[in-house]
């Protein structure tokens, strides 16, 4: 289940990006791109630009189009060694390298799923099944990003599903502040993908 976010580039934007690429003509003529990440992901959206990369075994060096409410950027970077997503992509994207991720899961009700999907400025297709985003062996509650609201003014709100270690049915939906940490050892954006005050490091 992929993210519902999409980006449509203007003709002027397409020409500007194409001029900066080593291999011209890779951009879609209609300028339309849909995010390739899972429905509940954190950080910027991303789309693969060079679809010929799918014909190669990862990792591949290719072009990625990143965007959020603040704008878009084109990057020439490696893919994940195990899948056709950017290197250091968010966990829970179906990658075979997610073995170090906590395996705890919970299921939310159809009512709560509908609430998340109907939020103003919601950018993800809400999911019923949630897997903890933390590193295996973490302490405290489990957590999974459930929805993001990205507003035109550049502000955002992150909704999380949290549940206690021994009671998977006792979940709650909560608005939690995002961890403000940044750095090269974080995810592809240089951002932490967890709520503020999370256990473990900023990558897992």
Backbone torsions as a table, in degrees:
resi	resn	phi	psi	omega
1	UNK	NA	115.3	-175.1
2	UNK	-93.5	166.8	176.9
3	UNK	-66.9	148.3	-179.8
4	UNK	-87.6	-7.9	-176.7
5	UNK	-66.6	142.4	178.0
6	UNK	-140.5	164.3	-179.8
7	UNK	-138.5	133.2	174.7
8	UNK	-118.8	117.7	-179.3
9	UNK	-86.3	142.3	175.7
10	UNK	-74.4	165.4	177.9
11	UNK	-58.7	-40.2	178.8
12	UNK	-64.5	-42.1	178.9
13	UNK	-65.6	-40.4	177.7
14	UNK	-59.6	-45.6	-179.2
15	UNK	-64.7	-39.0	-179.4
16	UNK	-66.0	-43.0	179.2
17	UNK	-69.3	-42.2	-178.2
18	UNK	-61.8	-34.8	-179.3
19	UNK	-66.0	-24.0	-178.4
20	UNK	-95.8	5.1	-177.9
21	UNK	-96.9	142.8	177.8
22	UNK	-67.4	-32.6	178.2
23	UNK	-115.5	102.9	-178.7
24	UNK	-73.9	161.2	174.4
25	UNK	85.5	10.9	-179.1
26	UNK	-86.9	-19.3	-176.8
27	UNK	-75.0	148.1	178.7
28	UNK	-65.6	136.0	-176.9
29	UNK	-63.0	-32.8	179.2
30	UNK	-84.7	-4.9	176.8
31	UNK	71.7	13.8	-175.3
32	UNK	-97.3	129.9	178.3
33	UNK	-136.3	140.0	176.5
34	UNK	-115.0	141.4	-178.6
35	UNK	-60.8	137.6	-176.7
36	UNK	-94.9	-2.3	-177.0
37	UNK	-85.7	171.7	-179.4
38	UNK	-66.4	164.7	-174.7
39	UNK	-57.9	-36.9	-179.3
40	UNK	-114.3	85.7	178.1
41	UNK	-123.1	164.0	-176.7
42	UNK	-109.8	154.9	176.9
43	UNK	84.0	-163.6	-175.7
44	UNK	-69.8	161.6	174.2
45	UNK	-87.5	157.1	-178.4
46	UNK	-146.6	145.2	175.6
47	UNK	-136.3	142.7	175.5
48	UNK	-75.0	129.6	-178.5
49	UNK	-89.1	-46.7	-177.2
50	UNK	-91.6	96.1	-176.2
51	UNK	-71.1	-13.2	174.4
52	UNK	-65.7	-18.9	178.7
53	UNK	-63.0	-24.1	178.3
54	UNK	-64.6	-21.3	-178.9
55	UNK	-82.2	-5.0	-178.3
56	UNK	-108.9	155.7	175.2
57	UNK	-79.1	133.4	178.3
58	UNK	-68.0	153.6	3.8
59	UNK	-82.9	151.6	176.1
60	UNK	-130.0	151.5	174.9
61	UNK	-95.0	117.9	-173.6
62	UNK	-150.1	-175.4	-177.7
63	UNK	-101.9	138.9	178.5
64	UNK	-128.0	138.8	176.3
65	UNK	-105.8	117.1	-178.5
66	UNK	-107.2	144.8	176.7
67	UNK	-157.6	157.6	170.1
68	UNK	-153.9	-166.4	-177.5
69	UNK	-66.4	-18.7	-178.4
70	UNK	-84.8	-12.8	-179.6
71	UNK	141.1	-168.0	-177.5
72	UNK	-134.3	155.9	177.1
73	UNK	-140.8	152.2	175.9
74	UNK	-109.4	128.5	-177.5
75	UNK	-125.0	143.7	175.1
76	UNK	-107.8	104.9	-171.3
77	UNK	-151.9	169.7	-177.8
78	UNK	-78.0	153.0	172.1
79	UNK	-86.6	171.8	172.9
80	UNK	-61.2	142.4	178.9
81	UNK	-64.9	-14.0	-173.7
82	UNK	-116.5	-5.0	-178.9
83	UNK	-159.9	174.0	-180.0
84	UNK	-94.9	54.8	171.3
85	UNK	-127.5	164.4	-179.0
86	UNK	-60.0	150.9	176.3
87	UNK	-58.6	139.2	-178.3
88	UNK	62.8	34.9	177.5
89	UNK	-67.0	161.8	178.4
90	UNK	-58.0	149.5	178.0
91	UNK	-68.1	161.0	176.3
92	UNK	82.5	20.4	-178.8
93	UNK	-100.7	16.6	178.1
94	UNK	82.9	12.3	-178.6
95	UNK	-79.1	141.5	-180.0
96	UNK	-69.6	-10.7	-179.9
97	UNK	-86.4	3.4	-176.4
98	UNK	-81.2	23.7	-177.1
99	UNK	-69.3	-20.4	-179.8
100	UNK	-88.4	2.3	179.3
101	UNK	-85.6	144.6	176.6
102	UNK	-55.5	139.7	-176.7
103	UNK	-96.0	0.4	-178.9
104	UNK	-63.9	138.2	-178.0
105	UNK	-133.5	156.3	172.4
106	UNK	-145.3	163.4	-179.4
107	UNK	-125.5	128.7	178.6
108	UNK	-96.8	162.1	-177.4
109	UNK	-74.1	160.1	177.2
110	UNK	-62.4	-32.5	178.6
111	UNK	-64.6	-46.9	179.6
112	UNK	-67.1	-36.4	177.0
113	UNK	-61.2	-41.8	179.2
114	UNK	-65.9	-38.5	178.0
115	UNK	-59.8	-45.4	-179.3
116	UNK	-65.0	-38.9	-177.4
117	UNK	-73.4	-25.8	-176.9
118	UNK	-92.5	3.1	178.7
119	UNK	-63.8	143.9	176.5
120	UNK	-60.9	137.2	177.0
121	UNK	62.8	23.2	176.3
122	UNK	-67.6	139.6	-175.1
123	UNK	-113.9	-6.6	-177.5
124	UNK	-118.4	154.4	168.6
125	UNK	-79.2	115.2	-175.6
126	UNK	-64.1	144.0	-177.7
127	UNK	-113.2	154.1	176.8
128	UNK	-86.9	-43.1	-178.1
129	UNK	-91.6	134.0	-178.8
130	UNK	-132.2	133.9	176.0
131	UNK	-111.4	139.1	-179.2
132	UNK	-58.4	136.5	-176.6
133	UNK	-89.2	-7.2	-176.9
134	UNK	-79.8	170.2	177.4
135	UNK	-72.2	146.4	178.3
136	UNK	-56.1	138.3	178.8
137	UNK	86.8	9.6	-178.6
138	UNK	-69.3	163.1	177.0
139	UNK	-98.7	157.8	175.0
140	UNK	82.6	-163.3	-176.1
141	UNK	-68.9	157.4	171.9
142	UNK	-86.3	156.2	-178.4
143	UNK	-148.5	145.3	176.7
144	UNK	-145.2	133.6	177.3
145	UNK	-66.4	128.4	-175.8
146	UNK	-107.0	-32.1	-178.5
147	UNK	-166.5	151.9	173.7
148	UNK	-127.9	138.9	174.1
149	UNK	-111.1	111.2	179.0
150	UNK	-108.2	112.0	-174.0
151	UNK	-93.0	156.5	-179.8
152	UNK	-58.4	-25.1	-178.9
153	UNK	-82.2	3.4	177.6
154	UNK	93.0	-5.8	177.5
155	UNK	-85.6	160.1	-179.5
156	UNK	-147.9	158.5	176.4
157	UNK	-131.8	131.9	179.8
158	UNK	-107.3	126.6	176.6
159	UNK	-103.4	134.1	-176.8
160	UNK	-125.8	149.1	167.3
161	UNK	-97.2	126.1	176.0
162	UNK	-124.4	146.3	177.9
163	UNK	-151.5	147.4	-178.3
164	UNK	-68.6	158.4	-173.0
165	UNK	-58.6	-34.6	-171.8
166	UNK	-110.6	5.9	-176.3
167	UNK	-137.4	83.4	-174.2
168	UNK	-66.2	-21.7	-178.7
169	UNK	-84.4	-11.3	-175.6
170	UNK	-96.0	52.1	-177.9
171	UNK	-83.0	167.5	171.5
172	UNK	-143.5	151.5	172.9
173	UNK	-95.2	131.2	-175.9
174	UNK	-142.5	142.4	170.0
175	UNK	-88.4	117.1	-177.5
176	UNK	-123.8	143.6	177.1
177	UNK	-66.8	144.4	179.9
178	UNK	-79.8	145.8	177.9
179	UNK	-62.6	128.7	-176.3
180	UNK	-84.0	-1.8	-174.8
181	UNK	-64.8	142.8	176.1
182	UNK	-135.0	157.1	178.0
183	UNK	163.3	163.7	-176.9
184	UNK	-68.3	-20.6	-178.0
185	UNK	-92.7	14.9	178.0
186	UNK	-95.9	-145.9	-177.5
187	UNK	-84.0	-167.1	-175.2
188	UNK	-61.5	-25.6	179.1
189	UNK	-88.2	-5.4	-170.4
190	UNK	76.4	16.9	-178.4
191	UNK	-111.8	154.0	171.9
192	UNK	-80.1	145.2	-176.0
193	UNK	-104.6	18.2	-175.4
194	UNK	-123.2	168.2	175.2
195	UNK	-68.4	159.4	177.2
196	UNK	-60.0	138.0	179.3
197	UNK	80.2	17.7	-176.7
198	UNK	-69.3	158.6	174.1
199	UNK	-78.6	161.5	174.8
200	UNK	77.0	-168.6	-178.1
201	UNK	-84.1	-177.9	-173.8
202	UNK	-86.0	-6.9	177.7
203	UNK	-96.8	-33.4	177.8
204	UNK	-137.7	NA	NA
